[in-house]
Amino acid sequence: MLLIVLVLSTSCVVGCASQTRASAYDVLSAMIAAAPSAIPAGDVYVLSNDVASGTLMPTNASDSPLWRVADNSLLSAAFGREGEVKNSKISELSQEIVDSGAMFFSTASQPCELMVFRCISRSDTDLVAELLLHRLDTLRRQYRDTEQQSIVENARIVVLGKYVILAVASNVEDAIEAAKSIAK
């Protein structure tokens, strides 16, 4: 009887222990790895929150960087300036709402953007999803009546718990499935 109580207590403690959450960069990396042929050349950016919190460490200056820190000018170019988005502004990607964020932007002429934001609270995902919807609308206008229009039209914004994901790529499904497997 004592053995059964000990086993049940141990399983309860292990099951209730806080699990390490994947960073947005980890989820983004899995998305890129899942669909390598669909991902053209590009650059990865992380929010300064990840660097400040120690989630990501700066890369060695002699190596080519795996990521760059997204500054306010990049965020403004991607999402618009404050006041341009109804009920949203760039500051909503602050540490008060988002604790981890990573973005991939294609440097090729093919539209390909992957973005992952891990929100502090599940209630904050709507604000971030609205910001990503604004970005997707901008891309749809930009690629309207071009050969790449179908890629942008098939893009998806997905909320997985506290993670909000934008996937614009020729193989969106593989990227989303990879995100689902790691964003738990």
Protein Blocks (a to p, Z undefined) as FASTA:
>chain_A
ZZmmmmmmmmmmmmmpccddddfklmmmmmmmmmmmlpccddddddfklmmnomaccddf
kbccfbdcddfklmmmmnopehkaghiafklmpmklmgbdcddddfbfbdcdddddddfb
lklmmmmmmmmmmmmmmmmmmmgoiaklmmmmmpccddehjaccddddfblmlmmmmmmm
mmZZ
